[in-house]
């Protein structure tokens, strides 16, 4: 081959290879940019918490030991995501399911914010709750009772948000007033020091409680942006009962409908807030069958927190009111006050709650108790801690107040004016 032709061939080859290599790099860079641009607009996060503890509880002759889940924090797994829509707007969703770590069972949900989980009879004389207008007892309670596997019972919503305009959510979530109840609790609303056994005794322990003290389904809520430290969140939820059009005294079409709100302020070392929930229902006194339907449920809450640096101090108040029970339509009322202190000590932390509660029926005091819970924490990492909790509940009147973890499975109170004690040691891991 002519030497000049050979050099030209080599030159063309170099140019061709170089051109292909540059184009490949450009295409790869373009694909990477496109992928980055696409995924930068949306994201999905998988998260959760695993908590279990060895537990020993006692009330008189009643006692129990075992491995209970949710000794300090609730057990849950969730999915949350956001998409940037442009112009400051985002689309958001959250699906969060509670579960029992000790046995793997899923936590139950409620479809329409009512005590039975379904629509109820208008007479109170039936042997079982009925659908509105039905003539025979119904087994369709429109609820999930704990043997159904995993449910998104904690959060299940989709919404839109804007940093300057706030956020709108549609679906199921914690009520704003319930979040105000939790704000004063430093020990944790689970396990041996479960404050909800005191502050939300009617909704948590009464068989006649409605299902909206903590969470509500079929709701729409709005949360404002922070304005000089002030924020507001309001929620409206529905029982979704059919209206038969019958003008009866006990028409249940509005049962399970309600509202909840939380007004808060946070600036520097201080935060405070108040909230309220009102859920509609119809009180029906049981007849010979003993069936009784709960009446309207109201919850009011208030709290304040101040961080002194060496310790965080909290104070909170909660009052429940509900009309009706299985035996009487008289108003039930539960009033509680909670004091809390949390002291950080490097990797260690010491928490304590002291709660006083009083329960009345038609104005007559039938229950009164105090609860003291002390908890020590050791942070093994940012996501894992060990804890030990001791709690004692002392009933000075009646036996309305006891001890229970998040699933309400601790020892039953042994008689009137009884004292209950519990000890837990466990581990909590967030992922």
C-alpha positions as CSV (number, residue, x, y, z in Angstrom):
1,X,0.0,0.0,0.0
2,X,1.1,3.5,-0.8
3,X,2.6,5.1,2.3
4,X,0.5,8.2,1.8
5,X,-2.7,6.2,1.5
6,X,-1.8,4.3,4.6
7,X,-1.4,7.5,6.6
8,X,-4.7,8.8,5.3
9,X,-6.4,5.6,6.3
10,X,-5.0,5.8,9.8
11,X,-6.0,9.5,10.0
12,X,-9.6,8.7,8.9
13,X,-9.7,5.8,11.5
14,X,-8.6,8.1,14.3
15,X,-11.2,10.7,13.3
16,X,-14.0,8.1,13.1
17,X,-13.2,6.5,16.4
18,X,-12.8,9.9,18.1
19,X,-16.1,11.0,16.7
20,X,-17.9,7.9,17.8
21,X,-16.4,8.1,21.3
22,X,-17.4,11.7,21.7
23,X,-20.9,11.0,20.5
24,X,-21.2,8.1,22.8
25,X,-20.1,10.2,25.7
26,X,-22.5,12.9,24.7
27,X,-25.4,10.4,24.4
28,X,-24.5,9.0,27.9
29,X,-24.3,12.4,29.4
30,X,-27.6,13.4,27.8
31,X,-29.3,10.2,29.1
32,X,-27.9,10.8,32.5
33,X,-29.1,14.4,32.5
34,X,-32.6,13.2,31.3
35,X,-32.7,10.6,34.1
36,X,-31.5,13.1,36.7
37,X,-34.1,15.6,35.6
38,X,-36.9,13.0,35.7
39,X,-36.0,11.6,39.1
40,X,-35.3,15.0,40.6
41,X,-39.0,15.8,40.1
42,X,-40.3,13.0,42.2
43,X,-39.1,10.8,45.1
44,X,-40.4,7.9,47.2
45,X,-39.1,7.0,50.7
46,X,-39.6,3.7,52.5
47,X,-39.4,4.1,56.3
48,X,-40.5,2.6,59.5
49,X,-39.9,1.7,63.1
50,X,-39.3,-1.6,65.0
51,X,-39.8,-1.7,68.8
52,X,-40.1,-4.6,71.2
53,X,-39.6,-5.0,74.9
54,X,-39.6,-7.6,77.7
55,X,-42.6,-6.7,79.9
56,X,-43.7,-7.5,83.4
57,X,-46.9,-6.0,84.7
58,X,-49.0,-6.6,87.9
59,X,-52.2,-5.5,89.5
60,X,-53.0,-7.3,92.7
61,X,-53.3,-11.0,91.9
62,X,-53.3,-10.3,88.2
63,X,-50.0,-10.4,86.4
64,X,-48.4,-10.9,83.0
65,X,-45.0,-11.2,81.5
66,X,-44.0,-11.5,77.8
67,X,-42.5,-9.8,74.8
68,X,-44.7,-6.9,73.9
69,X,-44.3,-4.7,70.8
70,X,-44.4,-0.9,71.0
71,X,-42.7,-0.5,74.3
72,X,-41.7,3.0,73.6
73,X,-42.7,3.9,70.0
74,X,-45.3,2.5,67.7
75,X,-44.3,-0.2,65.1
76,X,-45.0,0.8,61.6
77,X,-43.8,0.7,58.0
78,X,-44.6,3.4,55.5
79,X,-44.2,4.8,52.0
80,X,-44.2,8.6,51.3
81,X,-43.4,10.5,48.2
82,X,-43.5,13.9,46.6
83,X,-43.4,15.3,43.1
84,X,-42.4,18.8,42.1
85,X,-45.2,20.2,39.9
86,X,-43.4,23.5,39.3
87,X,-44.5,27.0,40.4
88,X,-43.9,26.1,44.1
89,X,-46.5,23.3,44.1
90,X,-45.9,19.7,45.1
91,X,-48.0,16.5,45.0
92,X,-47.6,14.4,48.1
93,X,-48.8,11.0,49.4
94,X,-48.3,8.9,52.5
95,X,-49.2,5.3,53.3
96,X,-48.3,4.1,56.8
97,X,-49.3,0.8,58.3
98,X,-49.1,-0.2,62.0
99,X,-48.2,-3.7,63.0
100,X,-47.4,-5.8,66.1
101,X,-43.7,-6.7,66.1
102,X,-44.0,-9.5,68.6
103,X,-46.4,-11.6,66.4
104,X,-46.3,-9.9,63.0
105,X,-50.1,-9.1,63.0
106,X,-51.3,-6.0,61.2
107,X,-53.1,-3.2,63.1
108,X,-56.8,-2.7,62.4
109,X,-58.4,0.3,60.7
110,X,-61.9,1.9,60.6
111,X,-63.8,2.7,57.5
112,X,-66.4,5.2,58.7
113,X,-65.4,6.7,62.1
114,X,-68.0,4.8,64.2
115,X,-67.7,2.7,67.3
116,X,-68.8,-0.5,65.7
117,X,-67.0,0.2,62.6
118,X,-70.3,0.2,60.7
119,X,-73.8,1.7,60.6
120,X,-76.0,1.0,63.5
121,X,-79.7,0.3,64.2
122,X,-82.0,3.2,65.0
123,X,-83.9,1.4,67.7
124,X,-81.3,0.0,70.1
125,X,-83.6,-3.1,70.5
126,X,-81.8,-5.3,67.9
127,X,-79.4,-8.0,68.9
128,X,-76.8,-6.7,66.5
129,X,-76.0,-3.4,64.7
130,X,-77.8,-3.0,61.4
131,X,-77.3,-0.9,58.3
132,X,-79.4,2.2,58.2
133,X,-82.9,1.2,57.2
134,X,-82.3,-2.5,57.3
135,X,-84.7,-4.9,58.9
136,X,-82.3,-7.7,59.8
137,X,-79.0,-7.7,61.6
138,X,-76.0,-7.1,59.4
139,X,-72.5,-8.5,59.7
140,X,-71.1,-5.8,57.4
141,X,-69.5,-3.5,59.9
142,X,-67.4,-1.7,57.3
143,X,-64.3,-2.1,59.5
144,X,-61.2,-4.1,59.8
145,X,-60.9,-5.8,63.2
146,X,-57.3,-7.0,63.5
147,X,-57.2,-10.3,61.7
148,X,-57.1,-8.9,58.2
149,X,-53.4,-8.4,57.7
150,X,-51.6,-5.1,57.1
151,X,-53.7,-2.0,56.7
152,X,-52.7,1.6,56.2
153,X,-54.5,2.5,59.4
154,X,-52.1,5.3,60.5
155,X,-51.8,7.5,57.4
156,X,-53.4,7.1,54.0
157,X,-53.7,10.3,52.0
158,X,-52.8,12.2,48.9
159,X,-52.5,16.0,48.7
160,X,-51.1,19.2,47.3
161,X,-48.7,21.6,49.1
162,X,-47.2,25.0,48.5
163,X,-44.6,26.5,50.9
164,X,-46.4,29.9,50.8
165,X,-50.0,28.6,50.8
166,X,-50.0,25.5,53.0
167,X,-51.0,21.9,52.3
168,X,-54.3,20.1,51.6
169,X,-54.7,16.3,52.3
170,X,-57.5,13.9,51.4
171,X,-57.9,10.5,53.1
172,X,-57.1,9.1,56.5
173,X,-54.7,10.6,59.0
174,X,-54.3,11.4,62.7
175,X,-56.7,14.1,63.9
176,X,-55.1,17.5,64.6
177,X,-56.4,17.4,68.2
178,X,-54.7,14.0,68.8
179,X,-51.3,15.5,67.8
180,X,-51.9,18.2,70.4
181,X,-52.4,15.4,73.0
182,X,-49.1,13.8,72.1
183,X,-47.2,17.1,72.4
184,X,-47.1,17.0,76.2
185,X,-46.0,13.4,76.5
186,X,-42.2,12.9,76.8
187,X,-42.2,9.2,77.8
188,X,-44.1,8.0,74.7
189,X,-47.8,7.1,74.1
190,X,-47.0,3.4,74.1
191,X,-45.8,0.7,76.5
192,X,-45.7,0.8,80.3
193,X,-45.9,4.5,80.5
194,X,-48.8,4.8,77.9
195,X,-50.3,8.2,78.7
196,X,-53.3,7.5,76.4
197,X,-54.8,5.1,79.0
198,X,-55.3,8.2,81.1
199,X,-55.8,11.1,78.8
200,X,-58.0,9.3,76.2
201,X,-59.5,6.7,78.5
202,X,-63.0,6.9,77.1
203,X,-62.0,6.6,73.5
204,X,-59.2,4.0,74.2
205,X,-60.8,1.7,76.8
206,X,-64.5,2.2,76.7
207,X,-66.4,-0.2,74.5
208,X,-68.7,2.7,73.6
209,X,-66.0,4.9,72.3
210,X,-66.1,6.4,68.8
211,X,-63.2,5.9,66.4
212,X,-62.1,9.5,65.9
213,X,-60.1,10.5,69.0
214,X,-56.8,9.5,67.3
215,X,-57.5,9.0,63.6
216,X,-60.3,9.7,61.2
217,X,-61.1,8.3,57.8
218,X,-62.8,9.9,54.8
219,X,-61.3,13.3,55.6
220,X,-60.0,16.5,54.1
221,X,-57.6,18.7,55.9
222,X,-55.7,21.9,55.5
223,X,-52.5,23.0,57.2
224,X,-51.3,26.6,57.0
225,X,-47.7,27.7,56.5
226,X,-46.0,29.1,59.6
227,X,-46.7,32.8,60.0
228,X,-44.4,34.3,62.6
229,X,-44.5,31.0,64.5
230,X,-48.2,30.5,64.3
231,X,-49.8,27.5,62.4
232,X,-53.3,26.1,62.0
233,X,-54.6,22.7,60.9
234,X,-58.2,22.0,60.4
235,X,-59.9,18.7,59.3
236,X,-63.4,17.6,58.3
237,X,-64.3,13.9,58.1
238,X,-67.4,11.9,57.2
239,X,-69.1,8.7,58.3
240,X,-70.4,8.1,54.8
241,X,-73.8,6.7,56.1
242,X,-76.6,6.6,53.5
243,X,-79.5,8.9,54.2
244,X,-82.7,6.9,53.8
245,X,-84.8,10.1,53.8
246,X,-86.9,8.8,56.7
247,X,-87.6,11.6,59.2
248,X,-86.9,9.6,62.3
249,X,-85.7,10.8,65.7
250,X,-82.7,8.6,65.6
251,X,-81.6,9.0,62.0
252,X,-78.0,8.0,61.8
253,X,-77.1,9.6,58.5
254,X,-74.6,12.0,60.2
255,X,-73.0,9.4,62.6
256,X,-69.2,9.5,62.2
257,X,-69.2,13.0,60.7
258,X,-67.0,15.5,62.5
259,X,-64.3,18.2,62.6
260,X,-60.9,18.6,64.3
261,X,-58.4,21.4,64.6
262,X,-55.0,22.3,66.1
263,X,-53.7,25.8,66.6
264,X,-50.0,26.0,67.5
265,X,-47.2,28.5,68.1
266,X,-43.4,27.7,68.1
267,X,-40.5,30.1,68.4
268,X,-37.1,29.5,70.0
269,X,-37.4,27.5,73.2
270,X,-41.2,27.7,73.6
271,X,-44.1,25.9,71.8
272,X,-47.8,25.8,72.7
273,X,-51.1,24.8,71.2
274,X,-54.7,23.8,71.6
275,X,-57.0,21.6,69.7
276,X,-60.5,20.1,69.6
277,X,-62.4,17.2,68.0
278,X,-66.2,16.9,67.7
279,X,-67.7,13.7,66.2
280,X,-71.4,13.2,65.7
281,X,-73.3,10.2,66.9
282,X,-76.8,9.3,68.3
283,X,-77.1,8.1,71.9
284,X,-79.4,5.1,72.2
285,X,-80.1,3.4,75.6
286,X,-80.1,-0.4,75.4
287,X,-83.3,-2.3,76.1
288,X,-83.6,-5.9,77.1
289,X,-80.7,-6.9,74.8
290,X,-78.4,-4.4,76.5
291,X,-77.4,-2.8,73.2
292,X,-76.4,0.8,73.6
293,X,-75.1,3.2,71.0
294,X,-72.6,6.0,71.9
295,X,-73.5,9.6,71.6
296,X,-71.6,12.7,70.4
297,X,-67.9,12.7,71.3
298,X,-65.9,15.8,72.1
299,X,-62.2,16.2,72.9
300,X,-60.4,19.4,73.9
301,X,-56.7,19.6,74.4
302,X,-54.0,22.2,75.3
303,X,-50.3,22.0,75.9
304,X,-47.1,24.1,76.4
305,X,-43.4,23.1,76.1
306,X,-40.3,25.0,77.2
307,X,-36.7,24.0,76.6
308,X,-34.5,25.2,79.4
309,X,-31.4,23.7,77.7
310,X,-30.6,21.4,80.7
311,X,-34.2,20.0,80.6
312,X,-37.4,20.1,78.6
313,X,-40.6,20.8,80.6
314,X,-44.1,20.1,79.3
315,X,-47.7,20.6,80.6
316,X,-50.9,19.4,78.9
317,X,-54.6,19.0,79.4
318,X,-57.2,16.8,77.8
319,X,-61.0,16.6,78.4
320,X,-63.2,13.9,76.8
321,X,-67.0,14.1,76.8
322,X,-69.4,11.5,75.4
323,X,-73.2,11.0,75.6
324,X,-74.6,7.6,76.1
325,X,-73.5,4.2,77.2
326,X,-74.8,0.6,77.2
327,X,-76.8,1.4,80.3
328,X,-77.6,5.1,80.3
329,X,-77.6,8.2,78.1
330,X,-75.9,10.3,80.8
331,X,-72.8,12.2,79.8
332,X,-69.4,10.6,80.4
333,X,-66.5,12.9,81.1
334,X,-62.8,12.2,81.5
335,X,-60.5,15.1,82.5
336,X,-56.7,14.7,82.7
337,X,-53.6,16.9,83.3
338,X,-50.1,15.8,82.3
339,X,-46.7,17.1,83.5
340,X,-43.5,16.0,81.8
341,X,-39.8,16.5,82.0
342,X,-37.0,15.3,79.8
343,X,-33.3,15.6,80.8
344,X,-30.6,15.0,78.2
345,X,-27.3,13.5,79.5
346,X,-25.1,13.0,76.5
347,X,-26.0,9.7,74.9
348,X,-28.4,9.1,77.8
349,X,-31.8,10.7,78.5
350,X,-34.1,10.6,81.5
351,X,-37.9,11.1,80.9
352,X,-40.8,11.3,83.3
353,X,-44.5,11.9,83.1
354,X,-47.0,12.5,85.9
355,X,-50.7,12.4,85.1
356,X,-53.9,13.0,87.1
357,X,-57.3,11.9,85.7
358,X,-60.9,12.0,86.9
359,X,-63.9,10.2,85.3
360,X,-67.5,11.2,85.9
361,X,-70.9,9.9,84.7
362,X,-73.8,12.4,84.9
363,X,-71.6,14.6,87.0
364,X,-70.9,11.9,89.6
365,X,-67.3,11.0,90.2
366,X,-66.8,7.2,89.5
367,X,-63.1,7.1,88.8
368,X,-59.9,8.9,89.9
369,X,-56.3,8.0,89.5
370,X,-52.7,9.2,89.1
371,X,-49.9,7.7,86.9
372,X,-46.2,8.1,87.2
373,X,-43.9,6.9,84.5
374,X,-40.1,7.1,84.5
375,X,-37.9,6.1,81.5
376,X,-34.2,5.9,80.8
377,X,-32.9,6.0,77.2
378,X,-29.4,5.1,75.8
379,X,-28.8,6.2,72.2
380,X,-26.6,3.5,70.5
381,X,-26.9,5.5,67.3
382,X,-29.1,8.1,65.7
383,X,-31.6,5.4,64.8
384,X,-31.3,2.9,67.6
385,X,-31.8,3.2,71.3
386,X,-32.2,1.0,74.4
387,X,-34.8,1.9,77.0
388,X,-36.1,0.9,80.4
389,X,-39.5,2.2,81.7
390,X,-41.3,1.8,85.0
391,X,-44.9,3.0,85.5
392,X,-47.4,2.9,88.3
393,X,-51.1,3.7,88.1
394,X,-52.9,4.3,91.4
395,X,-56.8,4.3,91.4
396,X,-58.1,6.2,94.4
397,X,-61.7,5.9,93.2
398,X,-63.0,3.0,91.2
399,X,-60.9,1.0,88.7
400,X,-61.3,3.0,85.5
401,X,-57.6,3.5,84.9
402,X,-55.0,0.8,84.2
403,X,-51.8,0.1,82.3
404,X,-51.6,-1.0,78.7
405,X,-49.2,-0.9,75.7
406,X,-50.2,0.4,72.3
407,X,-52.3,-2.7,71.7
408,X,-54.0,-2.6,75.1
409,X,-52.8,-6.0,76.1
410,X,-51.4,-5.5,79.6
411,X,-52.7,-6.7,82.9
412,X,-56.4,-5.9,83.9
413,X,-57.0,-3.8,87.0
414,X,-57.7,-6.0,90.0
415,X,-60.7,-4.5,91.7
416,X,-61.7,-1.0,92.9
417,X,-59.0,1.5,94.2
418,X,-56.3,-0.9,92.8
419,X,-52.7,-0.1,91.9
420,X,-51.0,-1.4,88.8
421,X,-47.3,-1.5,88.1
422,X,-45.3,-2.4,85.0
423,X,-41.6,-2.6,84.0
424,X,-40.2,-2.8,80.5
425,X,-36.8,-3.1,78.9
426,X,-36.5,-2.9,75.2
427,X,-34.9,-1.7,72.0
428,X,-36.3,0.6,69.3
429,X,-34.9,1.0,65.8
430,X,-35.9,3.5,63.1
431,X,-35.2,2.8,59.5
